[in-house]
């Protein structure tokens, strides 16, 4: 899959529906005091990612801000 996606990051090979389910369950109770704090956390997750799925989790978190 890594060669197909042309990604420098390795994959855990977690199926997308399962990854989204895990992210939803993990992020459901997260609250951020400010939009800046939310942005900090999304960027920290993105930048520290060692696997592609961690970047996908950062994207999920970025979509779920309330």
PyMOL Python script that loads the backbone (N, CA, C, O; Angstrom):
from pymol import cmd

cmd.read_pdbstr("""\
ATOM      1  N   UNK A   1       0.825  -1.186   0.000  1.00  0.00           N
ATOM      2  CA  UNK A   1       0.000   0.000   0.000  1.00  0.00           C
ATOM      3  C   UNK A   1       0.876   1.259   0.000  1.00  0.00           C
ATOM      4  O   UNK A   1       0.528   2.254  -0.636  1.00  0.00           O
ATOM      5  N   UNK A   2       1.994   1.218   0.701  1.00  0.00           N
ATOM      6  CA  UNK A   2       2.868   2.381   0.772  1.00  0.00           C
ATOM      7  C   UNK A   2       3.357   2.789  -0.617  1.00  0.00           C
ATOM      8  O   UNK A   2       3.396   3.978  -0.933  1.00  0.00           O
ATOM      9  N   UNK A   3       3.724   1.833  -1.434  1.00  0.00           N
ATOM     10  CA  UNK A   3       4.178   2.141  -2.788  1.00  0.00           C
ATOM     11  C   UNK A   3       3.034   2.697  -3.630  1.00  0.00           C
ATOM     12  O   UNK A   3       3.236   3.613  -4.427  1.00  0.00           O
ATOM     13  N   UNK A   4       1.845   2.150  -3.459  1.00  0.00           N
ATOM     14  CA  UNK A   4       0.675   2.613  -4.201  1.00  0.00           C
ATOM     15  C   UNK A   4       0.355   4.059  -3.858  1.00  0.00           C
ATOM     16  O   UNK A   4       0.044   4.852  -4.747  1.00  0.00           O
ATOM     17  N   UNK A   5       0.430   4.412  -2.568  1.00  0.00           N
ATOM     18  CA  UNK A   5       0.103   5.759  -2.125  1.00  0.00           C
ATOM     19  C   UNK A   5       1.274   6.726  -2.297  1.00  0.00           C
ATOM     20  O   UNK A   5       1.116   7.932  -2.108  1.00  0.00           O
ATOM     21  N   UNK A   6       2.420   6.213  -2.645  1.00  0.00           N
ATOM     22  CA  UNK A   6       3.628   7.020  -2.837  1.00  0.00           C
ATOM     23  C   UNK A   6       3.918   7.862  -1.601  1.00  0.00           C
ATOM     24  O   UNK A   6       4.188   9.060  -1.694  1.00  0.00           O
ATOM     25  N   UNK A   7       3.857   7.226  -0.470  1.00  0.00           N
ATOM     26  CA  UNK A   7       4.053   7.898   0.804  1.00  0.00           C
ATOM     27  C   UNK A   7       5.402   7.541   1.395  1.00  0.00           C
ATOM     28  O   UNK A   7       5.846   6.396   1.311  1.00  0.00           O
ATOM     29  N   UNK A   8       6.048   8.523   1.990  1.00  0.00           N
ATOM     30  CA  UNK A   8       7.299   8.264   2.700  1.00  0.00           C
ATOM     31  C   UNK A   8       7.024   7.632   4.063  1.00  0.00           C
ATOM     32  O   UNK A   8       7.902   7.002   4.654  1.00  0.00           O
ATOM     33  N   UNK A   9       5.802   7.804   4.554  1.00  0.00           N
ATOM     34  CA  UNK A   9       5.439   7.253   5.861  1.00  0.00           C
ATOM     35  C   UNK A   9       4.980   5.807   5.710  1.00  0.00           C
ATOM     36  O   UNK A   9       4.260   5.480   4.767  1.00  0.00           O
ATOM     37  N   UNK A  10       5.391   4.943   6.633  1.00  0.00           N
ATOM     38  CA  UNK A  10       4.894   3.567   6.601  1.00  0.00           C
ATOM     39  C   UNK A  10       3.439   3.505   7.054  1.00  0.00           C
ATOM     40  O   UNK A  10       2.921   4.444   7.657  1.00  0.00           O
ATOM     41  N   UNK A  11       2.801   2.398   6.756  1.00  0.00           N
ATOM     42  CA  UNK A  11       1.399   2.156   7.116  1.00  0.00           C
ATOM     43  C   UNK A  11       1.301   1.058   8.159  1.00  0.00           C
ATOM     44  O   UNK A  11       2.134   0.153   8.210  1.00  0.00           O
ATOM     45  N   UNK A  12       0.267   1.151   8.993  1.00  0.00           N
ATOM     46  CA  UNK A  12      -0.079   0.059   9.893  1.00  0.00           C
ATOM     47  C   UNK A  12      -1.067  -0.886   9.199  1.00  0.00           C
ATOM     48  O   UNK A  12      -1.343  -1.977   9.699  1.00  0.00           O
ATOM     49  N   UNK A  13      -1.589  -0.470   8.066  1.00  0.00           N
ATOM     50  CA  UNK A  13      -2.597  -1.219   7.299  1.00  0.00           C
ATOM     51  C   UNK A  13      -3.926  -1.338   8.038  1.00  0.00           C
ATOM     52  O   UNK A  13      -4.604  -2.362   7.950  1.00  0.00           O
ATOM     53  N   UNK A  14      -4.289  -0.293   8.760  1.00  0.00           N
ATOM     54  CA  UNK A  14      -5.587  -0.242   9.432  1.00  0.00           C
ATOM     55  C   UNK A  14      -6.623   0.189   8.398  1.00  0.00           C
ATOM     56  O   UNK A  14      -6.441   1.217   7.746  1.00  0.00           O
ATOM     57  N   UNK A  15      -7.696  -0.566   8.234  1.00  0.00           N
ATOM     58  CA  UNK A  15      -8.726  -0.187   7.268  1.00  0.00           C
ATOM     59  C   UNK A  15      -9.362   1.161   7.652  1.00  0.00           C
ATOM     60  O   UNK A  15      -9.564   1.439   8.834  1.00  0.00           O
ATOM     61  N   UNK A  16      -9.668   1.976   6.669  1.00  0.00           N
ATOM     62  CA  UNK A  16     -10.211   3.308   6.904  1.00  0.00           C
ATOM     63  C   UNK A  16     -11.458   3.308   7.784  1.00  0.00           C
ATOM     64  O   UNK A  16     -11.532   4.127   8.700  1.00  0.00           O
ATOM     65  N   UNK A  17     -12.436   2.441   7.560  1.00  0.00           N
ATOM     66  CA  UNK A  17     -13.615   2.470   8.444  1.00  0.00           C
ATOM     67  C   UNK A  17     -13.261   2.231   9.917  1.00  0.00           C
ATOM     68  O   UNK A  17     -13.831   2.861  10.808  1.00  0.00           O
ATOM     69  N   UNK A  18     -12.322   1.322  10.166  1.00  0.00           N
ATOM     70  CA  UNK A  18     -11.905   1.052  11.538  1.00  0.00           C
ATOM     71  C   UNK A  18     -11.162   2.257  12.122  1.00  0.00           C
ATOM     72  O   UNK A  18     -11.393   2.627  13.273  1.00  0.00           O
ATOM     73  N   UNK A  19     -10.283   2.862  11.344  1.00  0.00           N
ATOM     74  CA  UNK A  19      -9.549   4.036  11.812  1.00  0.00           C
ATOM     75  C   UNK A  19     -10.508   5.168  12.160  1.00  0.00           C
ATOM     76  O   UNK A  19     -10.343   5.825  13.187  1.00  0.00           O
ATOM     77  N   UNK A  20     -11.495   5.399  11.326  1.00  0.00           N
ATOM     78  CA  UNK A  20     -12.479   6.460  11.598  1.00  0.00           C
ATOM     79  C   UNK A  20     -13.286   6.165  12.853  1.00  0.00           C
ATOM     80  O   UNK A  20     -13.592   7.071  13.629  1.00  0.00           O
ATOM     81  N   UNK A  21     -13.626   4.907  13.048  1.00  0.00           N
ATOM     82  CA  UNK A  21     -14.369   4.502  14.244  1.00  0.00           C
ATOM     83  C   UNK A  21     -13.535   4.755  15.507  1.00  0.00           C
ATOM     84  O   UNK A  21     -14.048   5.266  16.503  1.00  0.00           O
ATOM     85  N   UNK A  22     -12.266   4.397  15.458  1.00  0.00           N
ATOM     86  CA  UNK A  22     -11.372   4.610  16.597  1.00  0.00           C
ATOM     87  C   UNK A  22     -11.194   6.104  16.864  1.00  0.00           C
ATOM     88  O   UNK A  22     -11.235   6.538  18.015  1.00  0.00           O
ATOM     89  N   UNK A  23     -10.997   6.882  15.816  1.00  0.00           N
ATOM     90  CA  UNK A  23     -10.846   8.329  15.980  1.00  0.00           C
ATOM     91  C   UNK A  23     -12.106   8.946  16.570  1.00  0.00           C
ATOM     92  O   UNK A  23     -12.035   9.784  17.469  1.00  0.00           O
ATOM     93  N   UNK A  24     -13.239   8.535  16.067  1.00  0.00           N
ATOM     94  CA  UNK A  24     -14.514   9.076  16.574  1.00  0.00           C
ATOM     95  C   UNK A  24     -14.661   8.781  18.061  1.00  0.00           C
ATOM     96  O   UNK A  24     -15.038   9.665  18.830  1.00  0.00           O
ATOM     97  N   UNK A  25     -14.371   7.562  18.473  1.00  0.00           N
ATOM     98  CA  UNK A  25     -14.477   7.179  19.881  1.00  0.00           C
ATOM     99  C   UNK A  25     -13.444   7.912  20.738  1.00  0.00           C
ATOM    100  O   UNK A  25     -13.720   8.267  21.884  1.00  0.00           O
ATOM    101  N   UNK A  26     -12.279   8.130  20.187  1.00  0.00           N
ATOM    102  CA  UNK A  26     -11.207   8.793  20.926  1.00  0.00           C
ATOM    103  C   UNK A  26     -11.452  10.288  21.064  1.00  0.00           C
ATOM    104  O   UNK A  26     -11.184  10.864  22.118  1.00  0.00           O
ATOM    105  N   UNK A  27     -11.954  10.916  20.022  1.00  0.00           N
ATOM    106  CA  UNK A  27     -12.099  12.367  19.999  1.00  0.00           C
ATOM    107  C   UNK A  27     -13.449  12.871  20.500  1.00  0.00           C
ATOM    108  O   UNK A  27     -13.623  14.078  20.672  1.00  0.00           O
ATOM    109  N   UNK A  28     -14.398  11.986  20.736  1.00  0.00           N
ATOM    110  CA  UNK A  28     -15.767  12.397  21.053  1.00  0.00           C
ATOM    111  C   UNK A  28     -15.849  13.332  22.263  1.00  0.00           C
ATOM    112  O   UNK A  28     -16.649  14.268  22.261  1.00  0.00           O
ATOM    113  N   UNK A  29     -15.047  13.096  23.279  1.00  0.00           N
ATOM    114  CA  UNK A  29     -15.127  13.905  24.492  1.00  0.00           C
ATOM    115  C   UNK A  29     -14.075  15.010  24.575  1.00  0.00           C
ATOM    116  O   UNK A  29     -13.996  15.711  25.584  1.00  0.00           O
ATOM    117  N   UNK A  30     -13.276  15.169  23.535  1.00  0.00           N
ATOM    118  CA  UNK A  30     -12.260  16.217  23.548  1.00  0.00           C
ATOM    119  C   UNK A  30     -12.901  17.582  23.437  1.00  0.00           C
ATOM    120  O   UNK A  30     -13.801  17.803  22.626  1.00  0.00           O
ATOM    121  N   UNK A  31     -12.426  18.488  24.259  1.00  0.00           N
ATOM    122  CA  UNK A  31     -12.866  19.879  24.197  1.00  0.00           C
ATOM    123  C   UNK A  31     -11.615  20.750  24.252  1.00  0.00           C
ATOM    124  O   UNK A  31     -10.670  20.438  24.977  1.00  0.00           O
ATOM    125  N   UNK A  32     -11.608  21.806  23.510  1.00  0.00           N
ATOM    126  CA  UNK A  32     -10.481  22.727  23.484  1.00  0.00           C
ATOM    127  C   UNK A  32     -10.956  24.101  23.935  1.00  0.00           C
ATOM    128  O   UNK A  32     -12.037  24.556  23.560  1.00  0.00           O
ATOM    129  N   UNK A  33     -10.134  24.751  24.742  1.00  0.00           N
ATOM    130  CA  UNK A  33     -10.502  26.057  25.290  1.00  0.00           C
ATOM    131  C   UNK A  33     -10.593  27.111  24.197  1.00  0.00           C
ATOM    132  O   UNK A  33     -11.436  28.007  24.254  1.00  0.00           O
ATOM    133  N   UNK A  34      -9.726  26.998  23.210  1.00  0.00           N
ATOM    134  CA  UNK A  34      -9.710  27.988  22.130  1.00  0.00           C
ATOM    135  C   UNK A  34      -9.448  27.291  20.801  1.00  0.00           C
ATOM    136  O   UNK A  34      -8.986  26.151  20.753  1.00  0.00           O
ATOM    137  N   UNK A  35      -9.749  27.996  19.745  1.00  0.00           N
ATOM    138  CA  UNK A  35      -9.453  27.465  18.411  1.00  0.00           C
ATOM    139  C   UNK A  35      -7.948  27.322  18.220  1.00  0.00           C
ATOM    140  O   UNK A  35      -7.492  26.414  17.525  1.00  0.00           O
ATOM    141  N   UNK A  36      -7.179  28.213  18.832  1.00  0.00           N
ATOM    142  CA  UNK A  36      -5.720  28.145  18.719  1.00  0.00           C
ATOM    143  C   UNK A  36      -5.191  26.867  19.381  1.00  0.00           C
ATOM    144  O   UNK A  36      -4.270  26.238  18.859  1.00  0.00           O
ATOM    145  N   UNK A  37      -5.755  26.486  20.506  1.00  0.00           N
ATOM    146  CA  UNK A  37      -5.333  25.254  21.186  1.00  0.00           C
ATOM    147  C   UNK A  37      -5.685  24.032  20.344  1.00  0.00           C
ATOM    148  O   UNK A  37      -4.893  23.097  20.232  1.00  0.00           O
ATOM    149  N   UNK A  38      -6.863  24.048  19.761  1.00  0.00           N
ATOM    150  CA  UNK A  38      -7.268  22.955  18.859  1.00  0.00           C
ATOM    151  C   UNK A  38      -6.296  22.848  17.689  1.00  0.00           C
ATOM    152  O   UNK A  38      -5.849  21.756  17.341  1.00  0.00           O
ATOM    153  N   UNK A  39      -5.976  23.982  17.089  1.00  0.00           N
ATOM    154  CA  UNK A  39      -5.051  23.993  15.952  1.00  0.00           C
ATOM    155  C   UNK A  39      -3.676  23.472  16.364  1.00  0.00           C
ATOM    156  O   UNK A  39      -3.053  22.713  15.621  1.00  0.00           O
ATOM    157  N   UNK A  40      -3.201  23.872  17.538  1.00  0.00           N
ATOM    158  CA  UNK A  40      -1.930  23.379  18.067  1.00  0.00           C
ATOM    159  C   UNK A  40      -1.908  21.862  18.149  1.00  0.00           C
ATOM    160  O   UNK A  40      -0.930  21.223  17.761  1.00  0.00           O
ATOM    161  N   UNK A  41      -2.992  21.292  18.657  1.00  0.00           N
ATOM    162  CA  UNK A  41      -3.067  19.845  18.843  1.00  0.00           C
ATOM    163  C   UNK A  41      -3.115  19.102  17.508  1.00  0.00           C
ATOM    164  O   UNK A  41      -2.478  18.061  17.345  1.00  0.00           O
ATOM    165  N   UNK A  42      -3.866  19.639  16.567  1.00  0.00           N
ATOM    166  CA  UNK A  42      -3.939  19.024  15.237  1.00  0.00           C
ATOM    167  C   UNK A  42      -2.554  19.040  14.584  1.00  0.00           C
ATOM    168  O   UNK A  42      -2.098  18.030  14.047  1.00  0.00           O
ATOM    169  N   UNK A  43      -1.896  20.196  14.638  1.00  0.00           N
ATOM    170  CA  UNK A  43      -0.572  20.308  14.026  1.00  0.00           C
ATOM    171  C   UNK A  43       0.465  19.446  14.737  1.00  0.00           C
ATOM    172  O   UNK A  43       1.347  18.881  14.089  1.00  0.00           O
ATOM    173  N   UNK A  44       0.372  19.340  16.042  1.00  0.00           N
ATOM    174  CA  UNK A  44       1.308  18.487  16.785  1.00  0.00           C
ATOM    175  C   UNK A  44       1.139  17.027  16.375  1.00  0.00           C
ATOM    176  O   UNK A  44       2.124  16.319  16.165  1.00  0.00           O
ATOM    177  N   UNK A  45      -0.098  16.585  16.262  1.00  0.00           N
ATOM    178  CA  UNK A  45      -0.366  15.208  15.828  1.00  0.00           C
ATOM    179  C   UNK A  45       0.153  14.986  14.411  1.00  0.00           C
ATOM    180  O   UNK A  45       0.782  13.964  14.133  1.00  0.00           O
ATOM    181  N   UNK A  46      -0.104  15.927  13.525  1.00  0.00           N
ATOM    182  CA  UNK A  46       0.343  15.825  12.134  1.00  0.00           C
ATOM    183  C   UNK A  46       1.879  15.766  12.050  1.00  0.00           C
ATOM    184  O   UNK A  46       2.444  14.909  11.371  1.00  0.00           O
ATOM    185  N   UNK A  47       2.526  16.682  12.743  1.00  0.00           N
ATOM    186  CA  UNK A  47       3.983  16.791  12.641  1.00  0.00           C
ATOM    187  C   UNK A  47       4.728  15.642  13.315  1.00  0.00           C
ATOM    188  O   UNK A  47       5.825  15.280  12.889  1.00  0.00           O
ATOM    189  N   UNK A  48       4.146  15.072  14.353  1.00  0.00           N
ATOM    190  CA  UNK A  48       4.803  13.986  15.081  1.00  0.00           C
ATOM    191  C   UNK A  48       4.499  12.611  14.483  1.00  0.00           C
ATOM    192  O   UNK A  48       5.031  11.600  14.940  1.00  0.00           O
ATOM    193  N   UNK A  49       3.656  12.580  13.479  1.00  0.00           N
ATOM    194  CA  UNK A  49       3.229  11.298  12.893  1.00  0.00           C
ATOM    195  C   UNK A  49       4.421  10.506  12.362  1.00  0.00           C
ATOM    196  O   UNK A  49       5.280  11.026  11.650  1.00  0.00           O
ATOM    197  N   UNK A  50       4.437   9.236  12.736  1.00  0.00           N
ATOM    198  CA  UNK A  50       5.442   8.314  12.205  1.00  0.00           C
ATOM    199  C   UNK A  50       4.803   7.328  11.232  1.00  0.00           C
ATOM    200  O   UNK A  50       5.498   6.644  10.481  1.00  0.00           O
ATOM    201  N   UNK A  51       3.481   7.263  11.253  1.00  0.00           N
ATOM    202  CA  UNK A  51       2.735   6.379  10.365  1.00  0.00           C
ATOM    203  C   UNK A  51       1.620   7.176   9.691  1.00  0.00           C
ATOM    204  O   UNK A  51       1.118   8.155  10.243  1.00  0.00           O
ATOM    205  N   UNK A  52       1.252   6.751   8.517  1.00  0.00           N
ATOM    206  CA  UNK A  52       0.239   7.453   7.718  1.00  0.00           C
ATOM    207  C   UNK A  52      -1.092   7.569   8.465  1.00  0.00           C
ATOM    208  O   UNK A  52      -1.768   8.594   8.373  1.00  0.00           O
ATOM    209  N   UNK A  53      -1.461   6.543   9.187  1.00  0.00           N
ATOM    210  CA  UNK A  53      -2.735   6.568   9.911  1.00  0.00           C
ATOM    211  C   UNK A  53      -2.769   7.675  10.961  1.00  0.00           C
ATOM    212  O   UNK A  53      -3.843   8.187  11.277  1.00  0.00           O
ATOM    213  N   UNK A  54      -1.617   8.051  11.504  1.00  0.00           N
ATOM    214  CA  UNK A  54      -1.563   9.159  12.462  1.00  0.00           C
ATOM    215  C   UNK A  54      -1.890  10.476  11.766  1.00  0.00           C
ATOM    216  O   UNK A  54      -2.517  11.355  12.357  1.00  0.00           O
ATOM    217  N   UNK A  55      -1.477  10.609  10.544  1.00  0.00           N
ATOM    218  CA  UNK A  55      -1.846  11.812   9.776  1.00  0.00           C
ATOM    219  C   UNK A  55      -3.344  11.816   9.479  1.00  0.00           C
ATOM    220  O   UNK A  55      -3.990  12.862   9.535  1.00  0.00           O
ATOM    221  N   UNK A  56      -3.883  10.658   9.167  1.00  0.00           N
ATOM    222  CA  UNK A  56      -5.327  10.567   8.946  1.00  0.00           C
ATOM    223  C   UNK A  56      -6.091  10.933  10.218  1.00  0.00           C
ATOM    224  O   UNK A  56      -7.142  11.571  10.152  1.00  0.00           O
ATOM    225  N   UNK A  57      -5.563  10.532  11.371  1.00  0.00           N
ATOM    226  CA  UNK A  57      -6.191  10.894  12.649  1.00  0.00           C
ATOM    227  C   UNK A  57      -6.153  12.403  12.851  1.00  0.00           C
ATOM    228  O   UNK A  57      -7.126  12.983  13.335  1.00  0.00           O
ATOM    229  N   UNK A  58      -5.060  13.040  12.495  1.00  0.00           N
ATOM    230  CA  UNK A  58      -4.968  14.497  12.593  1.00  0.00           C
ATOM    231  C   UNK A  58      -6.020  15.157  11.707  1.00  0.00           C
ATOM    232  O   UNK A  58      -6.640  16.144  12.103  1.00  0.00           O
ATOM    233  N   UNK A  59      -6.219  14.613  10.513  1.00  0.00           N
ATOM    234  CA  UNK A  59      -7.249  15.147   9.615  1.00  0.00           C
ATOM    235  C   UNK A  59      -8.637  14.965  10.216  1.00  0.00           C
ATOM    236  O   UNK A  59      -9.471  15.867  10.135  1.00  0.00           O
ATOM    237  N   UNK A  60      -8.886  13.816  10.812  1.00  0.00           N
ATOM    238  CA  UNK A  60     -10.181  13.583  11.465  1.00  0.00           C
ATOM    239  C   UNK A  60     -10.403  14.569  12.600  1.00  0.00           C
ATOM    240  O   UNK A  60     -11.500  15.107  12.752  1.00  0.00           O
ATOM    241  N   UNK A  61      -9.362  14.809  13.402  1.00  0.00           N
ATOM    242  CA  UNK A  61      -9.468  15.764  14.491  1.00  0.00           C
ATOM    243  C   UNK A  61      -9.735  17.167  13.957  1.00  0.00           C
ATOM    244  O   UNK A  61     -10.488  17.934  14.557  1.00  0.00           O
ATOM    245  N   UNK A  62      -9.120  17.494  12.840  1.00  0.00           N
ATOM    246  CA  UNK A  62      -9.318  18.842  12.270  1.00  0.00           C
ATOM    247  C   UNK A  62     -10.743  19.045  11.778  1.00  0.00           C
ATOM    248  O   UNK A  62     -11.235  20.173  11.744  1.00  0.00           O
ATOM    249  N   UNK A  63     -11.400  17.972  11.402  1.00  0.00           N
ATOM    250  CA  UNK A  63     -12.796  18.079  10.925  1.00  0.00           C
ATOM    251  C   UNK A  63     -13.800  18.110  12.066  1.00  0.00           C
ATOM    252  O   UNK A  63     -14.936  18.546  11.881  1.00  0.00           O
ATOM    253  N   UNK A  64     -13.392  17.650  13.245  1.00  0.00           N
ATOM    254  CA  UNK A  64     -14.351  17.463  14.319  1.00  0.00           C
ATOM    255  C   UNK A  64     -14.404  18.553  15.364  1.00  0.00           C
ATOM    256  O   UNK A  64     -15.021  18.362  16.413  1.00  0.00           O
ATOM    257  N   UNK A  65     -13.776  19.693  15.114  1.00  0.00           N
ATOM    258  CA  UNK A  65     -13.756  20.760  16.121  1.00  0.00           C
ATOM    259  C   UNK A  65     -15.132  21.349  16.334  1.00  0.00           C
ATOM    260  O   UNK A  65     -15.851  21.648  15.381  1.00  0.00           O
ATOM    261  N   UNK A  66     -15.501  21.515  17.626  1.00  0.00           N
ATOM    262  CA  UNK A  66     -16.773  22.159  17.953  1.00  0.00           C
ATOM    263  C   UNK A  66     -16.521  23.298  18.920  1.00  0.00           C
ATOM    264  O   UNK A  66     -17.460  23.980  19.329  1.00  0.00           O
TER     265      UNK A  66
END
""", "prot")
cmd.dss("prot")
cmd.show_as("cartoon", "prot")
cmd.util.cbc("prot")
cmd.orient("prot")
